[in-house]
Amino acid sequence: MRDGPFGDLSPHLLGDVVISVDTACREAERAGIEIDARLTQLLVHGVLHLCGYDHERDRRAARRMAAKSRQLLKAIERGPT
């Protein structure tokens, strides 16, 4: 969102998270989890990518992203404090 000729229009905008609901449904069914849980996992994953996390760079980065994902998902499950 910050690249290209109009990248400076919204400097605080990180980007978009796009989730295929059809794919999420198939993945949830395969994993034996509710669709809401899978959508939440995918949203957290996408937001972490927007924040600079990258599981494809190397194993250390993948572990860091997985740990942050677990932390956020637990916080979401607990709800507001």
ZAMIGU-293832 format. One record per atom (N, C-alpha, C): residue number from 0; residue in one letter; atom name; y, x, z. Coordinates in Angstrom, 1 decimal. Layout:
<r n="NUM" res="A" atom="CA" c2="Y" c1="X" c3="Z"/>
...
END
This chain:
<r n="0" res="M" atom="N" c2="-1.2" c1="0.8" c3="0.0"/>
<r n="0" res="M" atom="CA" c2="0.0" c1="0.0" c3="0.0"/>
<r n="0" res="M" atom="C" c2="1.3" c1="0.9" c3="0.0"/>
<r n="1" res="R" atom="N" c2="1.1" c1="2.1" c3="0.4"/>
<r n="1" res="R" atom="CA" c2="2.3" c1="3.0" c3="0.4"/>
<r n="1" res="R" atom="C" c2="2.4" c1="3.9" c3="-0.8"/>
<r n="2" res="D" atom="N" c2="1.5" c1="3.7" c3="-1.7"/>
<r n="2" res="D" atom="CA" c2="1.5" c1="4.5" c3="-2.9"/>
<r n="2" res="D" atom="C" c2="2.2" c1="3.8" c3="-4.1"/>
<r n="3" res="G" atom="N" c2="2.6" c1="4.5" c3="-5.1"/>
<r n="3" res="G" atom="CA" c2="3.2" c1="3.9" c3="-6.3"/>
<r n="3" res="G" atom="C" c2="4.7" c1="3.7" c3="-6.1"/>
<r n="4" res="P" atom="N" c2="5.2" c1="3.2" c3="-7.2"/>
<r n="4" res="P" atom="CA" c2="6.7" c1="3.0" c3="-7.3"/>
<r n="4" res="P" atom="C" c2="7.3" c1="2.1" c3="-6.2"/>
<r n="5" res="F" atom="N" c2="6.5" c1="1.2" c3="-5.7"/>
<r n="5" res="F" atom="CA" c2="7.0" c1="0.2" c3="-4.7"/>
<r n="5" res="F" atom="C" c2="6.5" c1="0.5" c3="-3.3"/>
<r n="6" res="G" atom="N" c2="5.9" c1="1.6" c3="-3.1"/>
<r n="6" res="G" atom="CA" c2="5.3" c1="2.0" c3="-1.8"/>
<r n="6" res="G" atom="C" c2="6.3" c1="2.0" c3="-0.6"/>
<r n="7" res="D" atom="N" c2="7.6" c1="2.0" c3="-0.9"/>
<r n="7" res="D" atom="CA" c2="8.5" c1="2.1" c3="0.2"/>
<r n="7" res="D" atom="C" c2="9.1" c1="0.7" c3="0.6"/>
<r n="8" res="L" atom="N" c2="8.6" c1="-0.4" c3="-0.1"/>
<r n="8" res="L" atom="CA" c2="9.1" c1="-1.7" c3="0.2"/>
<r n="8" res="L" atom="C" c2="8.7" c1="-2.2" c3="1.6"/>
<r n="9" res="S" atom="N" c2="7.5" c1="-1.9" c3="2.0"/>
<r n="9" res="S" atom="CA" c2="7.1" c1="-2.3" c3="3.4"/>
<r n="9" res="S" atom="C" c2="6.4" c1="-1.1" c3="4.0"/>
<r n="10" res="P" atom="N" c2="7.1" c1="-0.2" c3="4.5"/>
<r n="10" res="P" atom="CA" c2="6.6" c1="1.1" c3="5.0"/>
<r n="10" res="P" atom="C" c2="5.6" c1="0.9" c3="6.2"/>
<r n="11" res="H" atom="N" c2="5.7" c1="-0.2" c3="6.9"/>
<r n="11" res="H" atom="CA" c2="4.8" c1="-0.4" c3="8.0"/>
<r n="11" res="H" atom="C" c2="3.5" c1="-1.2" c3="7.7"/>
<r n="12" res="L" atom="N" c2="3.4" c1="-1.6" c3="6.4"/>
<r n="12" res="L" atom="CA" c2="2.3" c1="-2.4" c3="6.0"/>
<r n="12" res="L" atom="C" c2="1.2" c1="-1.4" c3="5.7"/>
<r n="13" res="L" atom="N" c2="0.0" c1="-1.6" c3="6.3"/>
<r n="13" res="L" atom="CA" c2="-1.1" c1="-0.6" c3="6.1"/>
<r n="13" res="L" atom="C" c2="-1.9" c1="-0.9" c3="4.8"/>
<r n="14" res="G" atom="N" c2="-2.1" c1="-2.2" c3="4.5"/>
<r n="14" res="G" atom="CA" c2="-2.9" c1="-2.6" c3="3.4"/>
<r n="14" res="G" atom="C" c2="-3.6" c1="-3.9" c3="3.6"/>
<r n="15" res="D" atom="N" c2="-4.6" c1="-4.2" c3="2.8"/>
<r n="15" res="D" atom="CA" c2="-5.4" c1="-5.4" c3="2.9"/>
<r n="15" res="D" atom="C" c2="-6.8" c1="-5.1" c3="3.3"/>
<r n="16" res="V" atom="N" c2="-7.4" c1="-6.1" c3="4.0"/>
<r n="16" res="V" atom="CA" c2="-8.9" c1="-6.0" c3="4.2"/>
<r n="16" res="V" atom="C" c2="-9.4" c1="-7.2" c3="3.5"/>
<r n="17" res="V" atom="N" c2="-10.3" c1="-6.9" c3="2.5"/>
<r n="17" res="V" atom="CA" c2="-10.9" c1="-8.0" c3="1.7"/>
<r n="17" res="V" atom="C" c2="-12.4" c1="-8.0" c3="2.1"/>
<r n="18" res="I" atom="N" c2="-12.9" c1="-9.2" c3="2.4"/>
<r n="18" res="I" atom="CA" c2="-14.3" c1="-9.4" c3="2.8"/>
<r n="18" res="I" atom="C" c2="-14.9" c1="-10.4" c3="1.9"/>
<r n="19" res="S" atom="N" c2="-16.1" c1="-10.1" c3="1.3"/>
<r n="19" res="S" atom="CA" c2="-16.8" c1="-11.1" c3="0.6"/>
<r n="19" res="S" atom="C" c2="-17.6" c1="-11.9" c3="1.5"/>
<r n="20" res="V" atom="N" c2="-17.3" c1="-13.2" c3="1.6"/>
<r n="20" res="V" atom="CA" c2="-18.0" c1="-14.0" c3="2.6"/>
<r n="20" res="V" atom="C" c2="-19.5" c1="-14.2" c3="2.1"/>
<r n="21" res="D" atom="N" c2="-19.7" c1="-14.3" c3="0.8"/>
<r n="21" res="D" atom="CA" c2="-21.1" c1="-14.4" c3="0.3"/>
<r n="21" res="D" atom="C" c2="-21.9" c1="-13.2" c3="0.8"/>
<r n="22" res="T" atom="N" c2="-21.4" c1="-12.0" c3="0.6"/>
<r n="22" res="T" atom="CA" c2="-22.1" c1="-10.8" c3="1.0"/>
<r n="22" res="T" atom="C" c2="-22.3" c1="-10.8" c3="2.6"/>
<r n="23" res="A" atom="N" c2="-21.2" c1="-11.1" c3="3.3"/>
<r n="23" res="A" atom="CA" c2="-21.3" c1="-11.2" c3="4.7"/>
<r n="23" res="A" atom="C" c2="-22.4" c1="-12.1" c3="5.2"/>
<r n="24" res="C" atom="N" c2="-22.5" c1="-13.3" c3="4.6"/>
<r n="24" res="C" atom="CA" c2="-23.5" c1="-14.2" c3="4.9"/>
<r n="24" res="C" atom="C" c2="-24.9" c1="-13.7" c3="4.7"/>
<r n="25" res="R" atom="N" c2="-25.1" c1="-13.0" c3="3.6"/>
<r n="25" res="R" atom="CA" c2="-26.5" c1="-12.4" c3="3.3"/>
<r n="25" res="R" atom="C" c2="-26.7" c1="-11.3" c3="4.4"/>
<r n="26" res="E" atom="N" c2="-25.8" c1="-10.5" c3="4.7"/>
<r n="26" res="E" atom="CA" c2="-25.9" c1="-9.4" c3="5.6"/>
<r n="26" res="E" atom="C" c2="-26.2" c1="-9.9" c3="7.0"/>
<r n="27" res="A" atom="N" c2="-25.5" c1="-11.0" c3="7.4"/>
<r n="27" res="A" atom="CA" c2="-25.7" c1="-11.6" c3="8.7"/>
<r n="27" res="A" atom="C" c2="-27.1" c1="-12.2" c3="8.8"/>
<r n="28" res="E" atom="N" c2="-27.6" c1="-12.9" c3="7.8"/>
<r n="28" res="E" atom="CA" c2="-28.9" c1="-13.4" c3="7.8"/>
<r n="28" res="E" atom="C" c2="-30.0" c1="-12.3" c3="7.9"/>
<r n="29" res="R" atom="N" c2="-29.8" c1="-11.2" c3="7.1"/>
<r n="29" res="R" atom="CA" c2="-30.7" c1="-10.1" c3="7.1"/>
<r n="29" res="R" atom="C" c2="-30.8" c1="-9.5" c3="8.5"/>
<r n="30" res="A" atom="N" c2="-29.6" c1="-9.4" c3="9.2"/>
<r n="30" res="A" atom="CA" c2="-29.5" c1="-8.8" c3="10.5"/>
<r n="30" res="A" atom="C" c2="-29.9" c1="-9.7" c3="11.6"/>
<r n="31" res="G" atom="N" c2="-30.0" c1="-11.0" c3="11.3"/>
<r n="31" res="G" atom="CA" c2="-30.3" c1="-12.0" c3="12.4"/>
<r n="31" res="G" atom="C" c2="-29.2" c1="-12.2" c3="13.3"/>
<r n="32" res="I" atom="N" c2="-28.0" c1="-12.2" c3="12.8"/>
<r n="32" res="I" atom="CA" c2="-26.8" c1="-12.4" c3="13.6"/>
<r n="32" res="I" atom="C" c2="-26.0" c1="-13.6" c3="13.0"/>
<r n="33" res="E" atom="N" c2="-25.1" c1="-14.1" c3="13.8"/>
<r n="33" res="E" atom="CA" c2="-24.2" c1="-15.2" c3="13.3"/>
<r n="33" res="E" atom="C" c2="-23.2" c1="-14.7" c3="12.3"/>
<r n="34" res="I" atom="N" c2="-22.8" c1="-15.5" c3="11.4"/>
<r n="34" res="I" atom="CA" c2="-21.8" c1="-15.1" c3="10.4"/>
<r n="34" res="I" atom="C" c2="-20.5" c1="-14.7" c3="11.0"/>
<r n="35" res="D" atom="N" c2="-20.1" c1="-15.3" c3="12.1"/>
<r n="35" res="D" atom="CA" c2="-18.8" c1="-15.0" c3="12.8"/>
<r n="35" res="D" atom="C" c2="-18.9" c1="-13.5" c3="13.3"/>
<r n="36" res="A" atom="N" c2="-20.1" c1="-13.1" c3="13.8"/>
<r n="36" res="A" atom="CA" c2="-20.2" c1="-11.8" c3="14.3"/>
<r n="36" res="A" atom="C" c2="-20.1" c1="-10.8" c3="13.2"/>
<r n="37" res="R" atom="N" c2="-20.7" c1="-11.1" c3="12.1"/>
<r n="37" res="R" atom="CA" c2="-20.7" c1="-10.1" c3="10.9"/>
<r n="37" res="R" atom="C" c2="-19.3" c1="-10.0" c3="10.4"/>
<r n="38" res="L" atom="N" c2="-18.6" c1="-11.2" c3="10.3"/>
<r n="38" res="L" atom="CA" c2="-17.2" c1="-11.1" c3="9.8"/>
<r n="38" res="L" atom="C" c2="-16.3" c1="-10.3" c3="10.7"/>
<r n="39" res="T" atom="N" c2="-16.5" c1="-10.4" c3="12.0"/>
<r n="39" res="T" atom="CA" c2="-15.8" c1="-9.6" c3="13.0"/>
<r n="39" res="T" atom="C" c2="-16.1" c1="-8.2" c3="12.8"/>
<r n="40" res="Q" atom="N" c2="-17.3" c1="-7.8" c3="12.6"/>
<r n="40" res="Q" atom="CA" c2="-17.7" c1="-6.4" c3="12.4"/>
<r n="40" res="Q" atom="C" c2="-17.0" c1="-5.9" c3="11.1"/>
<r n="41" res="L" atom="N" c2="-17.0" c1="-6.6" c3="10.1"/>
<r n="41" res="L" atom="CA" c2="-16.4" c1="-6.2" c3="8.8"/>
<r n="41" res="L" atom="C" c2="-14.9" c1="-6.1" c3="8.9"/>
<r n="42" res="L" atom="N" c2="-14.3" c1="-7.0" c3="9.6"/>
<r n="42" res="L" atom="CA" c2="-12.8" c1="-6.9" c3="9.8"/>
<r n="42" res="L" atom="C" c2="-12.5" c1="-5.7" c3="10.6"/>
<r n="43" res="V" atom="N" c2="-13.2" c1="-5.4" c3="11.7"/>
<r n="43" res="V" atom="CA" c2="-12.9" c1="-4.2" c3="12.5"/>
<r n="43" res="V" atom="C" c2="-13.1" c1="-3.0" c3="11.6"/>
<r n="44" res="H" atom="N" c2="-14.2" c1="-2.9" c3="10.9"/>
<r n="44" res="H" atom="CA" c2="-14.5" c1="-1.8" c3="10.0"/>
<r n="44" res="H" atom="C" c2="-13.3" c1="-1.6" c3="9.0"/>
<r n="45" res="G" atom="N" c2="-12.8" c1="-2.7" c3="8.4"/>
<r n="45" res="G" atom="CA" c2="-11.8" c1="-2.5" c3="7.4"/>
<r n="45" res="G" atom="C" c2="-10.5" c1="-2.1" c3="8.0"/>
<r n="46" res="V" atom="N" c2="-10.1" c1="-2.6" c3="9.2"/>
<r n="46" res="V" atom="CA" c2="-8.9" c1="-2.2" c3="9.9"/>
<r n="46" res="V" atom="C" c2="-9.0" c1="-0.8" c3="10.3"/>
<r n="47" res="L" atom="N" c2="-10.1" c1="-0.3" c3="10.8"/>
<r n="47" res="L" atom="CA" c2="-10.3" c1="1.1" c3="11.1"/>
<r n="47" res="L" atom="C" c2="-10.0" c1="2.0" c3="9.9"/>
<r n="48" res="H" atom="N" c2="-10.5" c1="1.6" c3="8.7"/>
<r n="48" res="H" atom="CA" c2="-10.3" c1="2.4" c3="7.5"/>
<r n="48" res="H" atom="C" c2="-8.7" c1="2.4" c3="7.3"/>
<r n="49" res="L" atom="N" c2="-8.1" c1="1.3" c3="7.4"/>
<r n="49" res="L" atom="CA" c2="-6.6" c1="1.3" c3="7.2"/>
<r n="49" res="L" atom="C" c2="-5.9" c1="2.2" c3="8.2"/>
<r n="50" res="C" atom="N" c2="-6.5" c1="2.4" c3="9.4"/>
<r n="50" res="C" atom="CA" c2="-5.9" c1="3.2" c3="10.4"/>
<r n="50" res="C" atom="C" c2="-6.3" c1="4.7" c3="10.2"/>
<r n="51" res="G" atom="N" c2="-7.0" c1="5.0" c3="9.2"/>
<r n="51" res="G" atom="CA" c2="-7.3" c1="6.4" c3="8.9"/>
<r n="51" res="G" atom="C" c2="-8.7" c1="6.9" c3="9.2"/>
<r n="52" res="Y" atom="N" c2="-9.5" c1="6.0" c3="9.8"/>
<r n="52" res="Y" atom="CA" c2="-10.9" c1="6.4" c3="10.1"/>
<r n="52" res="Y" atom="C" c2="-11.7" c1="6.4" c3="8.8"/>
<r n="53" res="D" atom="N" c2="-12.7" c1="7.3" c3="8.7"/>
<r n="53" res="D" atom="CA" c2="-13.5" c1="7.4" c3="7.5"/>
<r n="53" res="D" atom="C" c2="-14.9" c1="7.9" c3="7.9"/>
<r n="54" res="H" atom="N" c2="-15.9" c1="7.0" c3="7.6"/>
<r n="54" res="H" atom="CA" c2="-17.3" c1="7.4" c3="8.0"/>
<r n="54" res="H" atom="C" c2="-18.0" c1="8.2" c3="6.9"/>
<r n="55" res="E" atom="N" c2="-17.3" c1="8.3" c3="5.7"/>
<r n="55" res="E" atom="CA" c2="-17.9" c1="9.0" c3="4.6"/>
<r n="55" res="E" atom="C" c2="-17.6" c1="10.5" c3="4.5"/>
<r n="56" res="R" atom="N" c2="-16.6" c1="10.9" c3="5.3"/>
<r n="56" res="R" atom="CA" c2="-16.1" c1="12.3" c3="5.2"/>
<r n="56" res="R" atom="C" c2="-17.2" c1="13.3" c3="5.7"/>
<r n="57" res="D" atom="N" c2="-17.6" c1="13.0" c3="7.0"/>
<r n="57" res="D" atom="CA" c2="-18.7" c1="13.8" c3="7.6"/>
<r n="57" res="D" atom="C" c2="-19.3" c1="13.1" c3="8.8"/>
<r n="58" res="R" atom="N" c2="-20.3" c1="13.7" c3="9.3"/>
<r n="58" res="R" atom="CA" c2="-21.0" c1="13.0" c3="10.5"/>
<r n="58" res="R" atom="C" c2="-20.1" c1="12.9" c3="11.7"/>
<r n="59" res="R" atom="N" c2="-19.3" c1="13.8" c3="11.9"/>
<r n="59" res="R" atom="CA" c2="-18.4" c1="13.8" c3="13.1"/>
<r n="59" res="R" atom="C" c2="-17.4" c1="12.6" c3="13.0"/>
<r n="60" res="A" atom="N" c2="-16.9" c1="12.5" c3="11.8"/>
<r n="60" res="A" atom="CA" c2="-15.9" c1="11.4" c3="11.5"/>
<r n="60" res="A" atom="C" c2="-16.7" c1="10.0" c3="11.6"/>
<r n="61" res="A" atom="N" c2="-17.9" c1="10.0" c3="11.1"/>
<r n="61" res="A" atom="CA" c2="-18.7" c1="8.8" c3="11.1"/>
<r n="61" res="A" atom="C" c2="-19.0" c1="8.4" c3="12.6"/>
<r n="62" res="R" atom="N" c2="-19.3" c1="9.3" c3="13.4"/>
<r n="62" res="R" atom="CA" c2="-19.6" c1="9.0" c3="14.9"/>
<r n="62" res="R" atom="C" c2="-18.3" c1="8.5" c3="15.5"/>
<r n="63" res="R" atom="N" c2="-17.2" c1="9.2" c3="15.2"/>
<r n="63" res="R" atom="CA" c2="-15.9" c1="8.8" c3="15.8"/>
<r n="63" res="R" atom="C" c2="-15.5" c1="7.3" c3="15.4"/>
<r n="64" res="M" atom="N" c2="-15.8" c1="7.0" c3="14.1"/>
<r n="64" res="M" atom="CA" c2="-15.5" c1="5.6" c3="13.7"/>
<r n="64" res="M" atom="C" c2="-16.4" c1="4.6" c3="14.3"/>
<r n="65" res="A" atom="N" c2="-17.7" c1="5.0" c3="14.4"/>
<r n="65" res="A" atom="CA" c2="-18.7" c1="4.1" c3="15.0"/>
<r n="65" res="A" atom="C" c2="-18.3" c1="3.8" c3="16.5"/>
<r n="66" res="A" atom="N" c2="-17.9" c1="4.9" c3="17.2"/>
<r n="66" res="A" atom="CA" c2="-17.6" c1="4.7" c3="18.6"/>
<r n="66" res="A" atom="C" c2="-16.4" c1="3.8" c3="18.8"/>
<r n="67" res="K" atom="N" c2="-15.4" c1="4.0" c3="17.9"/>
<r n="67" res="K" atom="CA" c2="-14.2" c1="3.2" c3="18.0"/>
<r n="67" res="K" atom="C" c2="-14.5" c1="1.7" c3="17.6"/>
<r n="68" res="S" atom="N" c2="-15.4" c1="1.5" c3="16.7"/>
<r n="68" res="S" atom="CA" c2="-15.8" c1="0.2" c3="16.3"/>
<r n="68" res="S" atom="C" c2="-16.5" c1="-0.5" c3="17.5"/>
<r n="69" res="R" atom="N" c2="-17.4" c1="0.2" c3="18.1"/>
<r n="69" res="R" atom="CA" c2="-18.1" c1="-0.4" c3="19.3"/>
<r n="69" res="R" atom="C" c2="-17.1" c1="-0.8" c3="20.4"/>
<r n="70" res="Q" atom="N" c2="-16.1" c1="0.1" c3="20.6"/>
<r n="70" res="Q" atom="CA" c2="-15.1" c1="-0.1" c3="21.6"/>
<r n="70" res="Q" atom="C" c2="-14.3" c1="-1.4" c3="21.3"/>
<r n="71" res="L" atom="N" c2="-13.9" c1="-1.5" c3="20.1"/>
<r n="71" res="L" atom="CA" c2="-13.1" c1="-2.7" c3="19.7"/>
<r n="71" res="L" atom="C" c2="-13.9" c1="-4.0" c3="19.7"/>
<r n="72" res="L" atom="N" c2="-15.2" c1="-3.9" c3="19.3"/>
<r n="72" res="L" atom="CA" c2="-16.0" c1="-5.1" c3="19.3"/>
<r n="72" res="L" atom="C" c2="-16.3" c1="-5.6" c3="20.7"/>
<r n="73" res="K" atom="N" c2="-16.5" c1="-4.6" c3="21.6"/>
<r n="73" res="K" atom="CA" c2="-16.7" c1="-5.0" c3="23.0"/>
<r n="73" res="K" atom="C" c2="-15.5" c1="-5.7" c3="23.6"/>
<r n="74" res="A" atom="N" c2="-14.3" c1="-5.1" c3="23.2"/>
<r n="74" res="A" atom="CA" c2="-13.0" c1="-5.7" c3="23.7"/>
<r n="74" res="A" atom="C" c2="-12.9" c1="-7.1" c3="23.1"/>
<r n="75" res="I" atom="N" c2="-13.2" c1="-7.3" c3="21.9"/>
<r n="75" res="I" atom="CA" c2="-13.1" c1="-8.7" c3="21.3"/>
<r n="75" res="I" atom="C" c2="-14.1" c1="-9.6" c3="21.9"/>
<r n="76" res="E" atom="N" c2="-15.3" c1="-9.2" c3="22.2"/>
<r n="76" res="E" atom="CA" c2="-16.3" c1="-10.0" c3="22.9"/>
<r n="76" res="E" atom="C" c2="-15.8" c1="-10.5" c3="24.3"/>
<r n="77" res="R" atom="N" c2="-15.1" c1="-9.5" c3="25.0"/>
<r n="77" res="R" atom="CA" c2="-14.6" c1="-9.9" c3="26.4"/>
<r n="77" res="R" atom="C" c2="-13.5" c1="-10.9" c3="26.3"/>
<r n="78" res="G" atom="N" c2="-12.7" c1="-10.8" c3="25.3"/>
<r n="78" res="G" atom="CA" c2="-11.6" c1="-11.7" c3="25.1"/>
<r n="78" res="G" atom="C" c2="-10.4" c1="-11.2" c3="25.9"/>
<r n="79" res="P" atom="N" c2="-9.3" c1="-12.0" c3="25.9"/>
<r n="79" res="P" atom="CA" c2="-8.1" c1="-11.5" c3="26.6"/>
<r n="79" res="P" atom="C" c2="-8.3" c1="-11.3" c3="28.1"/>
<r n="80" res="T" atom="N" c2="-7.6" c1="-10.3" c3="28.6"/>
<r n="80" res="T" atom="CA" c2="-7.6" c1="-10.0" c3="30.0"/>
<r n="80" res="T" atom="C" c2="-6.4" c1="-10.5" c3="30.7"/>
END
